[in-house]
Amino acid sequence: MTRAEEFVLTGGRLACPDGVLEQGWLSVSGGLLSAVGTGTPPEGVHVDLGGSLVVPGFVDTHCHGGGGGSFSGADAEEAARAVAAHRGHGTTTLVASLVSDPVPVLAERMAALAELVEDGDLAGIHLEGPFIAQARCGAHDPGALREPDTSTVDTLLEAGRGHIRMVTLAPELTGGVKAVRQLTESGVLAAIGHTDGVEEQIRPAVEAGATVATHLFNGMRPLHHREPGPIGAMLDDERVTIELICDLVHVHPTVLRLAARHAGTDRTVLVTDAMSATDAADGTYRLGRLAVDVRDGVATLAGNGALAGSTLTMDAAFRNLVRGARLSVTEAVRATSGRPAELLGIADRTGSLRPGLQADLVVLDDDLRPTGVLRRGGWVVGPDS
């Protein structure tokens, strides 16, 4: 990335919070968006965008790796490779997700990620497990799962050194609801996922402070017309933000549209759930301690063929929501930038094209593919990269 400079992006279609501004301009100074407008741009060094769509930098709250690198590898260089792979696709803010492992291993993994968080390359850490249901563990090692007792939760929080942003758990486990309270009181997002719970087991966790549904539909008891389960309970609760994996493999486009429309723009977040094979060749990889086969970009467990994360990038998720699920650009911007930034508590720094925020943005062509990525005022992809 080049150093931040002062310049003006002109001739773009700007996806602002209130809608798309035609022929807009953005001034960048000191790594921030100093002004946004239409009409005659201010004087200075101009970069003509030629009518391209400009959206805020993507914010991914659930990602396991990419570019051949995994966040579960206990290797800071490998983790940095994953960050770079996603940044090239427009993800300017990224949370590193770890799959279930024994507690000492998770502590080691978090220590390896700490430097990237402290340097600002990661926005935090998400523990997806080990407090999840055996029956819905998906691509998690069953041998690493455990119930969320107070001492273990405390141990993980301490090992996270303040960098844990979210923990996914199954609230029907013994101690599950208590753990939700413990996490929220510690300033950590409590997410419900990989759960076999019925509605009556989900609602107490929401009352206790759980506010996120981890990749809704996937890794949980399915929706049934006589037992709504976690999907019905969380989709119907205005306090819960829902994650959706928008690769059109994990969730059918019609179901994506139904869920996103029902939850609305204030409760819908797109995530990649990407693993190390993202932006890399097909082959055999590892997710935690499990082998994963990747064929035609679809990741499945080597043992049983179950979906094992994805090879999705956020630009593709944005494209799929607009082209596949037929939502508007404004709705897609909200789901890939605005709402996830709010969820992480950083909407005062990033997530929209507003003056005073970080100059994090993605320039998209007519096919909604990135031709430029700007992060904190420096080009990752584009004119100065």
C-alpha positions as CSV (number, residue, x, y, z in Angstrom):
1,M,0.0,0.0,0.0
2,T,1.2,3.5,-0.8
3,R,1.3,6.2,1.8
4,A,-1.8,8.4,2.2
5,E,-1.9,11.5,0.0
6,E,-4.3,14.3,-0.8
7,F,-6.3,13.7,-4.0
8,V,-9.9,13.9,-5.3
9,L,-11.7,10.9,-6.9
10,T,-14.0,12.3,-9.6
11,G,-16.6,11.0,-12.0
12,G,-17.9,8.2,-9.8
13,R,-21.3,6.9,-8.8
14,L,-21.1,7.1,-5.1
15,A,-23.1,4.5,-3.0
16,C,-23.8,6.8,0.0
17,P,-26.0,6.0,3.0
18,D,-29.0,7.8,1.5
19,G,-28.6,6.4,-2.0
20,V,-26.4,6.5,-5.1
21,L,-25.0,9.9,-6.1
22,E,-24.4,10.2,-9.8
23,Q,-21.3,12.0,-11.0
24,G,-20.0,12.4,-7.5
25,W,-16.6,13.2,-6.1
26,L,-14.7,12.4,-2.9
27,S,-11.7,14.3,-1.4
28,V,-9.1,12.2,0.4
29,S,-6.7,13.7,2.8
30,G,-4.6,12.2,5.6
31,G,-6.2,8.8,5.1
32,L,-9.7,10.2,5.6
33,L,-12.6,11.2,3.4
34,S,-12.5,15.0,3.9
35,A,-15.5,15.8,1.7
36,V,-18.1,14.1,-0.5
37,G,-20.2,15.9,-3.1
38,T,-21.6,16.3,-6.6
39,G,-21.1,18.8,-9.3
40,T,-17.8,20.6,-9.8
41,P,-15.1,18.9,-7.7
42,P,-12.6,20.9,-5.7
43,E,-9.1,21.6,-7.0
44,G,-6.3,19.3,-6.5
45,V,-4.9,16.0,-7.9
46,H,-7.8,14.3,-9.7
47,V,-8.3,10.6,-10.3
48,D,-11.1,10.1,-12.8
49,L,-13.2,7.0,-12.1
50,G,-15.0,7.1,-15.4
51,G,-18.5,6.5,-14.1
52,S,-17.6,3.5,-11.9
53,L,-19.6,2.6,-8.8
54,V,-17.9,3.5,-5.6
55,V,-18.9,1.6,-2.4
56,P,-17.5,1.6,1.1
57,G,-14.8,-0.9,1.9
58,F,-16.2,-4.2,2.8
59,V,-16.3,-5.3,6.5
60,D,-16.2,-9.1,7.0
61,T,-17.0,-10.2,10.5
62,H,-16.5,-14.0,9.9
63,C,-13.5,-15.3,8.0
64,H,-11.1,-18.2,8.6
65,G,-8.5,-17.5,5.9
66,G,-7.6,-17.0,2.3
67,G,-4.8,-16.9,-0.2
68,G,-3.6,-20.3,1.0
69,G,-3.2,-18.9,4.6
70,S,-5.3,-19.9,7.6
71,F,-6.0,-17.9,10.8
72,S,-5.8,-21.3,12.6
73,G,-2.2,-21.9,11.6
74,A,-0.5,-20.2,14.6
75,D,1.7,-18.3,12.0
76,A,1.5,-14.6,11.8
77,E,2.9,-14.5,8.2
78,E,0.3,-17.1,7.1
79,A,-2.4,-14.9,8.7
80,A,-1.1,-11.8,7.0
81,R,-1.3,-13.6,3.7
82,A,-5.0,-14.3,4.3
83,V,-5.5,-10.6,5.2
84,A,-3.8,-9.5,2.0
85,A,-5.9,-11.9,-0.2
86,H,-9.2,-10.5,1.1
87,R,-8.0,-6.9,1.0
88,G,-7.3,-7.3,-2.7
89,H,-11.0,-8.1,-3.1
90,G,-12.2,-5.0,-1.2
91,T,-12.3,-6.2,2.4
92,T,-10.7,-3.3,4.2
93,T,-11.9,-4.4,7.7
94,L,-11.6,-8.1,8.7
95,V,-12.2,-10.2,11.8
96,A,-10.3,-13.4,12.0
97,S,-12.4,-16.5,12.9
98,L,-11.0,-19.6,14.7
99,V,-12.7,-23.0,14.5
100,S,-13.0,-25.2,17.6
101,D,-9.8,-26.4,19.2
102,P,-8.6,-27.3,22.7
103,V,-8.4,-24.2,24.9
104,P,-4.6,-24.2,25.0
105,V,-4.4,-24.4,21.2
106,L,-6.9,-21.5,20.8
107,A,-4.8,-19.4,23.2
108,E,-1.8,-20.1,21.0
109,R,-3.7,-19.2,17.9
110,M,-4.9,-15.9,19.4
111,A,-1.4,-15.0,20.5
112,A,-0.3,-15.4,16.8
113,L,-3.1,-13.1,15.7
114,A,-2.6,-10.5,18.4
115,E,0.1,-8.5,16.5
116,L,-2.1,-8.2,13.4
117,V,-4.9,-6.9,15.6
118,E,-2.6,-4.4,17.4
119,D,-1.2,-3.2,14.1
120,G,-4.7,-2.6,12.8
121,D,-4.6,-5.3,10.1
122,L,-7.4,-7.2,11.8
123,A,-10.4,-5.8,13.6
124,G,-10.4,-8.6,16.2
125,I,-10.9,-12.3,16.7
126,H,-14.0,-14.4,16.5
127,L,-14.1,-17.7,18.3
128,E,-16.5,-20.0,16.5
129,G,-16.6,-22.6,19.2
130,P,-15.6,-24.7,21.1
131,F,-19.0,-24.3,22.8
132,I,-21.1,-25.7,20.0
133,A,-23.4,-28.7,19.6
134,Q,-22.0,-32.1,18.5
135,A,-25.1,-32.7,16.3
136,R,-24.5,-29.4,14.4
137,C,-20.7,-29.1,14.5
138,G,-20.2,-29.2,10.7
139,A,-16.6,-28.7,9.9
140,H,-15.4,-28.5,13.5
141,D,-13.5,-31.3,15.2
142,P,-16.0,-33.1,17.5
143,G,-13.2,-34.0,19.9
144,A,-12.5,-30.3,20.6
145,L,-16.0,-29.4,21.7
146,R,-16.9,-28.7,25.3
147,E,-19.6,-27.0,27.5
148,P,-19.0,-23.3,28.3
149,D,-18.2,-23.3,32.0
150,T,-17.3,-20.0,33.6
151,S,-13.7,-20.8,34.2
152,T,-13.1,-21.8,30.6
153,V,-14.8,-18.7,29.2
154,D,-12.6,-16.6,31.5
155,T,-9.5,-18.4,30.4
156,L,-10.3,-17.7,26.7
157,L,-11.1,-14.1,27.4
158,E,-7.8,-13.6,29.2
159,A,-5.9,-15.3,26.5
160,G,-7.6,-13.0,23.9
161,R,-6.0,-10.0,25.5
162,G,-9.0,-7.9,24.8
163,H,-9.0,-8.8,21.1
164,I,-12.0,-11.2,21.1
165,R,-14.9,-9.4,19.4
166,M,-17.3,-12.3,19.1
167,V,-17.9,-15.9,20.4
168,T,-20.3,-18.3,18.7
169,L,-22.0,-20.9,21.0
170,A,-24.9,-23.2,21.2
171,P,-27.1,-21.9,24.1
172,E,-28.8,-25.3,24.8
173,L,-25.5,-26.6,26.2
174,T,-25.2,-26.6,30.0
175,G,-24.0,-23.2,31.0
176,G,-24.8,-21.7,27.6
177,V,-27.1,-18.9,28.7
178,K,-24.8,-18.0,31.6
179,A,-21.9,-17.8,29.1
180,V,-23.9,-15.4,27.0
181,R,-24.2,-13.1,30.0
182,Q,-20.6,-13.5,30.9
183,L,-19.5,-12.6,27.3
184,T,-21.8,-9.6,26.9
185,E,-20.7,-8.2,30.3
186,S,-17.1,-8.5,29.1
187,G,-18.0,-6.4,26.0
188,V,-17.9,-9.4,23.6
189,L,-20.6,-10.1,21.0
190,A,-22.4,-13.4,21.9
191,A,-23.5,-15.2,18.7
192,I,-25.8,-18.2,18.4
193,G,-24.7,-20.9,16.0
194,H,-23.9,-24.5,15.4
195,T,-26.9,-25.2,17.6
196,D,-29.5,-28.0,17.8
197,G,-31.6,-26.0,20.1
198,V,-35.4,-25.5,19.9
199,E,-37.0,-22.1,20.0
200,E,-37.5,-22.4,23.8
201,Q,-33.8,-22.8,24.2
202,I,-32.8,-20.0,21.9
203,R,-35.0,-17.2,23.3
204,P,-33.5,-17.2,26.8
205,A,-30.0,-16.6,25.2
206,V,-31.3,-13.6,23.3
207,E,-32.9,-12.3,26.5
208,A,-29.4,-12.7,28.1
209,G,-27.8,-10.6,25.4
210,A,-27.0,-12.7,22.3
211,T,-27.3,-10.4,19.3
212,V,-25.9,-12.4,16.3
213,A,-27.0,-15.4,14.4
214,T,-23.9,-17.1,13.1
215,H,-24.4,-17.9,9.3
216,L,-28.2,-18.3,9.6
217,F,-29.5,-21.6,8.2
218,N,-26.1,-23.3,8.2
219,G,-24.9,-25.4,11.1
220,M,-28.2,-25.3,12.9
221,R,-31.6,-27.1,13.4
222,P,-33.6,-26.3,10.3
223,L,-36.8,-24.3,10.2
224,H,-40.0,-26.3,10.6
225,H,-43.6,-25.0,10.5
226,R,-44.4,-26.7,13.8
227,E,-41.0,-26.0,15.5
228,P,-39.3,-22.7,14.3
229,G,-36.0,-23.6,16.0
230,P,-33.1,-21.2,16.0
231,I,-33.8,-19.9,12.5
232,G,-37.4,-18.9,13.2
233,A,-36.5,-17.5,16.7
234,M,-33.7,-15.4,15.6
235,L,-35.1,-14.2,12.3
236,D,-38.2,-13.1,14.1
237,D,-36.4,-11.2,16.9
238,E,-35.6,-7.6,16.1
239,R,-32.6,-7.7,18.5
240,V,-30.7,-10.3,16.5
241,T,-28.5,-9.4,13.5
242,I,-28.3,-12.3,11.0
243,E,-25.2,-13.4,9.1
244,L,-25.7,-14.8,5.6
245,I,-23.1,-16.6,3.5
246,C,-23.9,-15.2,0.1
247,D,-22.0,-17.6,-2.2
248,L,-25.3,-19.1,-3.5
249,V,-24.1,-22.5,-2.4
250,H,-24.7,-22.4,1.4
251,V,-28.1,-20.6,0.9
252,H,-30.4,-20.6,-2.1
253,P,-30.9,-17.1,-3.7
254,T,-34.6,-17.2,-2.9
255,V,-33.9,-18.0,0.8
256,L,-31.3,-15.3,0.9
257,R,-33.8,-12.8,-0.4
258,L,-36.5,-13.9,2.0
259,A,-34.2,-13.7,5.0
260,A,-32.7,-10.4,4.1
261,R,-36.0,-8.8,3.3
262,H,-37.5,-10.0,6.5
263,A,-34.6,-8.9,8.7
264,G,-34.2,-5.7,6.8
265,T,-31.1,-3.5,6.3
266,D,-30.6,-2.9,10.1
267,R,-30.2,-6.7,10.8
268,T,-28.6,-8.2,7.8
269,V,-24.8,-8.8,7.5
270,L,-23.0,-10.7,4.7
271,V,-20.0,-12.8,5.7
272,T,-17.7,-15.0,3.7
273,D,-16.9,-17.8,6.2
274,A,-13.9,-18.1,3.9
275,M,-11.2,-20.7,4.5
276,S,-7.6,-20.9,3.3
277,A,-8.5,-22.0,-0.3
278,T,-10.1,-18.7,-1.0
279,D,-8.4,-16.9,-3.8
280,A,-6.3,-20.0,-4.3
281,A,-6.3,-23.2,-6.4
282,D,-8.6,-26.2,-5.9
283,G,-7.0,-29.0,-3.8
284,T,-6.7,-30.4,-0.3
285,Y,-6.5,-28.0,2.6
286,R,-7.1,-28.0,6.4
287,L,-9.6,-26.2,8.5
288,G,-8.4,-26.5,12.0
289,R,-7.5,-30.1,12.4
290,L,-9.8,-31.4,9.6
291,A,-9.0,-32.1,6.0
292,V,-11.0,-30.2,3.4
293,D,-11.4,-30.9,-0.3
294,V,-11.9,-28.0,-2.6
295,R,-13.4,-28.7,-6.0
296,D,-14.7,-26.0,-8.4
297,G,-14.4,-23.6,-5.5
298,V,-16.7,-25.5,-3.2
299,A,-15.1,-26.6,0.1
300,T,-16.3,-29.9,1.7
301,L,-15.0,-32.1,4.5
302,A,-12.8,-34.9,3.1
303,G,-14.6,-37.5,5.3
304,N,-18.2,-36.9,4.7
305,G,-18.7,-34.2,2.0
306,A,-20.3,-31.6,4.4
307,L,-19.7,-28.0,3.5
308,A,-16.6,-26.7,5.2
309,G,-16.5,-22.9,5.1
310,S,-16.4,-21.3,1.7
311,T,-14.0,-19.8,-0.9
312,L,-16.1,-16.6,-1.0
313,T,-14.8,-13.1,-1.1
314,M,-16.8,-10.0,-0.1
315,D,-16.9,-8.6,-3.6
316,A,-18.5,-11.8,-4.9
317,A,-20.9,-11.7,-1.9
318,F,-21.9,-8.2,-2.9
319,R,-22.3,-9.2,-6.5
320,N,-24.4,-12.3,-5.6
321,L,-26.7,-10.3,-3.4
322,V,-27.4,-7.8,-6.2
323,R,-27.4,-10.2,-9.2
324,G,-28.4,-13.5,-7.6
325,A,-30.8,-12.5,-4.8
326,R,-31.9,-9.3,-6.6
327,L,-31.5,-6.8,-3.8
328,S,-30.5,-3.2,-4.5
329,V,-27.0,-1.8,-4.5
330,T,-28.0,0.3,-1.4
331,E,-29.2,-2.8,0.4
332,A,-26.0,-4.7,-0.5
333,V,-23.8,-1.8,0.7
334,R,-25.6,-1.8,4.0
335,A,-25.1,-5.6,4.4
336,T,-21.4,-5.6,3.4
337,S,-20.2,-2.4,5.1
338,G,-22.6,-0.3,7.1
339,R,-24.3,-2.8,9.3
340,P,-21.2,-5.0,10.1
341,A,-19.3,-1.8,11.0
342,E,-22.1,-0.9,13.4
343,L,-22.0,-4.4,14.8
344,L,-18.3,-4.1,15.6
345,G,-18.8,-0.7,17.1
346,I,-16.6,1.0,14.5
347,A,-19.1,2.9,12.4
348,D,-17.6,6.1,13.5
349,R,-14.4,5.1,11.6
350,T,-15.5,3.1,8.6
351,G,-18.5,1.5,6.8
352,S,-19.9,4.3,4.7
353,L,-18.9,7.1,2.4
354,R,-19.1,10.0,4.8
355,P,-16.7,12.9,5.6
356,G,-14.5,12.3,8.6
357,L,-14.4,8.5,8.1
358,Q,-11.4,6.5,7.0
359,A,-10.9,6.5,3.2
360,D,-11.9,2.9,2.8
361,L,-13.6,2.2,-0.5
362,V,-14.0,-0.1,-3.4
363,V,-14.3,0.9,-7.1
364,L,-16.5,-1.5,-9.0
365,D,-16.9,-1.9,-12.8
366,D,-20.2,-2.5,-14.6
367,D,-20.0,-6.2,-13.7
368,L,-19.5,-5.2,-10.0
369,R,-15.9,-6.4,-10.0
370,P,-13.2,-4.4,-8.2
371,T,-10.9,-2.2,-10.2
372,G,-9.7,-0.2,-7.3
373,V,-9.4,-0.7,-3.5
374,L,-8.5,2.2,-1.2
375,R,-7.7,1.5,2.5
376,R,-7.1,4.4,4.9
377,G,-6.2,6.6,1.9
378,G,-3.7,4.2,0.3
379,W,-4.3,2.2,-2.8
380,V,-4.3,-1.6,-2.4
381,V,-5.6,-2.1,-5.9
382,G,-5.7,0.8,-8.4
383,P,-3.8,3.8,-9.6
384,D,-1.0,3.9,-7.0
385,S,-0.8,0.2,-6.0
